[in-house]
Amino acid sequence: MGSRNSAVDSGKSGDLLLALMNGAFETPLWSSFLDQLRQRTRADYASLVFRPPGMPLNTVFHLFTGDRCPPVIQQLYRDSLYKRDPMPYHGMSEGRVYALGELLRSDNPAHAAYMKAVMVPSGMNAARMMRVVEPSGVNAWLTITRRKPDFALGDDALLVSLAPFLRSVLRGFVALERERTNAVLAEDAIQRLSFGWITLDAGGHVLEADAQGQAILDKSGALRRDARGVLRLAEQKKGRGILEVIKTLASDQGARPRAMILSRDPWLDMLLVPANRNSISAKSVPAVVAYVHRDSSLAADRCEQLAQLFDLLPSEARLALALGRGLSIAEAAEVLNLTEGSARTYSKKIYAKMGARGHADLILNIHRSVLRIA
């Protein structure tokens, strides 16, 4: 290893650490940190390589700055040379800095051939590499290279000093990526379930809404915001009482939630609940939250899906859908222009095919099925 002191201003260590800590929120990731590291060690090239959790083994984040190897070498590496890469990546002791001569030995023919084919043409005659492992097991390799001269002891010391911070930052990034993945999956599930929310003040004025809630306000026709920003229902009979319900819920946090069906085809229902007054809104503290749920599919589509899932006849699927939406047999018979006797006969066949012991079981089986996210 070289003996020359690194040309590093120790007064800038805070800037380098700050860039490392903020790097997970940059695009590209850690670009400022790698730029500063390369400049402070007078490297031609600096890189951070790691495999994100849950990704295939051949998928890595390769973050770099400076002079990368020539395109022809990159292509050769992707085509064949990667199979002969002798670098002992996972054999490196965690947190230790390695010089190039410790990773590739000149007396080893395979190492010498790789050095000649890849490293020297890429201007990587001198290098330092360090492996860190965050607590969940994700590995990362921090590398600096240049043509000449060799790196100094101060450069080695700088990398060693960065190890605990890099380990901690990587741990936070891995945890954040897992949460992002979980959030994406949860958001997708919620969207597929077609649930949304709308917050209201005590006067029924719409304060905020998520994407689903806003889409329902804009497009459903059954629910809207008037010119004064007040929540309105298209059905006049229910609409007249909605503001009284909101007023009651706003004045009593112990009041029981109120549920109502706003449309049957396509389906749209709403649950009004008192809001948690400790929550923070960008506009105002909400008094009531309206949870809205819609089925974007028309009844015909849902009937087809029910028939496919439970091997029902079209007429049985239509009755099953009506019963699954909470109608009694008498109500379903009226909607479908059946006699109540015929509806009861059909219902017994439906229960048998769906493995349901009665109306409650039928509803439960539908709501447990993939139709909830179809």
N, C-alpha and C positions, 0 to 999 in steps of 0.2 A: 504494500500500500504506500501511497505517496506520503511524504513528510511535510510538504508545504502546508502552511496554515490556510484554511479556506478563506476566500475573499468574501466573508459574510459579515455584515454589520449586525452585531448582536442586538443592537437597539431596534432592529426591524423584526425581531422574533414574534412580537405581538401581532404584527400585520400578517405574518405567515400563518400563525395559529388562527387568527380571525378568518382568513381566507379558507382555511381548512374546515372550520366550523360552519361557515356559511355556504360551503361548496355544494351541499346537498340540495340547495334551493336555486342553483344557477343552471343556466342552459348555455353550453354543455356543462354537465356536472363537473365541479371542482376545477374549472378552467383557470380561475384566478390563482388558486393554490398552486397548480402545476406550473403556471407561468412564473410565479414568484420563486418557486423552488428551483426552476431551471436557471433563472437569472442569478439567484444567490449562490448556486453551486457552479455557475458558469458551464452548465451542461448544454450540449447541443439538442438534447431530447430528454423529456421526462414523461413518465406514464404511470397510470394507476389502473391495474387490471383486477377485476373480481367477477365472480359469477353470482348474480342475484338469486335469492332464495326462490325455489319452485321452478327455476328455469332448466331447460335441458342441459346436459353436461357439456355440449359443444357450444353453448350460448354464453358469452362473456361480455361484460362492459369493458371496452378498451379505450380509456380516456388518455389523451396525450397532447403534448405541445412540443413544438420545435421540429427539427429535421427528422422525418420518418424515413425508413428505408425506401429505396427507389421502387417505383411501381412494378418493375420486372421482378424484383426480389419478393415483393408482396405476393405477386401472382404465383411465383414458384413455390412460395411457402404454403399458400392455400392449396395448390395442386398436389404437392408431394413432400416438400421439405418438412412440413409439420409432423410427418410420421417419424422423421429422424431427429426431431428436436431433443437433444440430450440434457437440456436444463433440468436439474432435479427440483422442480418447483415445490412439490409437496414434501420433499426430503429436506428442505431448508428448515433450520431451527427458527421457531417463531420469535420475532423481535430482534434477530441478529442481522447485521449488515454484511453482505458478501461482496467481495471483489470478483471481477470477471475470471481471474485466474483460479479462484476457488470453485467456480461453477463449471468452467470448461478447462480441462487440463490439456496442456500442449503435448504431453506424452501419450494421450489417448487418441488413436487414429480417428474414431468417430467424432470426438470433440474437435480435433484439429480440422477435419473436413467441414464441420458445421461452422466453425469460426471463419474459415476461408470462403464458404459459400454464402453465408448470411451476415455475420457480424462485421467483418472488415469492409465489404462493399457498402454496407449501410452506415459506415462511419462510426461504428460502435467498438472502437479499439479499447476504450476504457469504460467500465461500467460499475455501478453499485446497485444491488438489489436487496430488498428486505421484504420478508413475508410476515403479515400479521393475520391473526385469526380472532374474529369477534366471538362473543360467548355462545352464540347459536351454532357456530361452526363454519360461517362463511369466511373463505380465505381471500386475501387481497395481496397483491404484489406491487410495491412501489419501486420504480426503477429510474435511474438517471444514467445517461451515457454521453460520451463525447469522443472525438478522434484522439486528441492528446492535449495536455499531458494527463497522467493518471490523476484521479481525485485525491484530495488531501485528507488527513486525519480529521480535520475540522468538518469536512463534508460527511464523513462517517458518523461523527458525533451528532451532527444535526439530524440525520435520519433516525438515529437511535432515540434522540430526544422527542421525535415526532411520533414514535411508535404508540405510546399509550393514548395520545390524542387521536391518532388515526383509528385505533381500535375502538375507542369510545364513539367517535363520529360515525364509523361504519356500523356500529351497533344501533345507533339512532336511525341511520338510514335504512337498515334492514327492517327494524321495527316499523318505521314509517311506511315502507313499501308493502309490508304485510297488511297494515291498516288500510292503505290505499286499495290494495287488492280486495280486502274484505268489504270496503265501502263501495267499490264498483260492483261487486257481486250483490251486495245488499240493495244498492240502488236499482240494479237491473231487476232483482226479484220484486221490489216494490213497484217498479214501473209495470212489470208484467201483471202484478196483482191489481194495477190501476187504482191505487190509493193515493190521495193527496190531502193537503191541509190548507185551510184558510183561517187566518186569525181575525177576530172582530173586536171592536170596542163595545161598550155597553149600549151604544145606540145602533148597533148593527152595521157600522161602517167597516168596510174591508180595509185591514191594515197591511197585511202581507199574505203571500200565497207561494207555495212551491210550484214547480213547473207543472205538475199534474193538476193541482188546484187551479192554477191560472188557466190551463187549457180547458178545464171544465167550465170555468166562468165565461171564457171566450166563445166556446163552441157548443156547449151542451144544449142551450136553449131552455133547459129546465131551471137553470140557476144563473143569475147574472148580477152585475153591479150597476145600479142606476146612476143617473147623472150626478147625484150627491155622494156617490160612493157607498151607498147602503146596499146590503145583500137583499136580493129579491128572488122570489120563486115564481115561476111561470103559472103554476096552478093557483088560482086566486084563493080557493078555500084554505089551502095550507099557507099561502103567502100572507094572509091577513094576520095569522097568529105567530108568525116567525119572530117578529120583533118582541112580542111579549115573552116568548120562550127565551130569547137572548137576554132580555132584561132580568128575568127570573134567575137564569144561570149566572149572570154577572153579579147579582146581589148576594148570592149564596153559593160559596165554593163547595158546600156539602150537598148541593142539589144533585139529583140523579140525572145522568145524561139523557138526552132525548134523541130518538132515532126516527127517521121518516124515509119513505120511498118517494123519490121525486119523478122517476120515469121507469116504466117497465120494459120498453123496447125502443132503444137499447136501455139496459138496466142502469139506474143511477140512484144511489141512496146516500144518506148523510147522517152523521152522528154529531150532535152538539154537546160539548162538555165544558165545564168551567176551566179557565186557563190557570196555570200556575203563576200567580202574581209576582213570583220572584224571577221569572224569566225576563230577558231583555229583548226588546224589539228595537229595530232601527228607527221606527217611526213613533211608536207609542206602546205602552204596556197593554197587551191584549186582555180582554175580559173573558172571551169565549173562543174556543177552537172548534172549527167545523171540519171534521174528518169526512172527506167525500170519497166515494168509491163508484167506479163505473165499469161496466162491461162494454168494451168497445165493439164487441161482436154483436151482430143482430141475432134475434132468436133463431133464425134459420141456420145460421152458422153453428150456434151452440147445440141445436138439435142434431146436426150432422156429427159433431164431435161426440156427443153423448151416445149416439147410435154406434159409432165406431168403437168407443171405449167399453161399452157394456153390452154390445150385440143386441141393440134394441131395434124394433121396427120403427119407421118414421112416426107413426101415430103414438107409439109408446114413448119415444124420445120427446115429443112435444108435451105430453102429459108429465113426464119426468122433470122436464125443465120448469114447468109451471109449479109443480110441487116443490122442486128444489129452491125456487124463489119465494117460498113461504106461503103459497096459496093453499087453502084447504081443498079437499077433493071437490066439494060443492062449488067453490069459487073457480077452480081450474076447469070444471065441467062447463060452467057458464062461459068462461073465456074461450074455450075450445069448441063450443057449440055441441057438447055431448050431454047425454042424460047422466044424472048422477050415478045411476046403476051401471052404465057402461064405463064410466070413469073408475068406479070401484073395481070392476072386473079387470080393466087394464092395469090398475095399480097393483093388483096381486101378482100379475105376470111380471111387472116391472120390479117389484120387491124381490121376487125369486131370482131374476136375472142379475140384479145388482147385489144380491146377498144381504138385503136389508130386511129387518124384522118389522119395519113400519115406517111411517112418514119421517120421524126424527132420524132414523138410521139412513134413510135415503138422502136426506140433506147432508148428513155427516159424510157419507161416502162420496158425494159430489164435491164437497169442500175439501176432502182429503186427496182428491185425485189431481192429475196434472191439468185438468180443466181450469184450475185456479190461475195457472200461468200461461194458458194456451193463447 
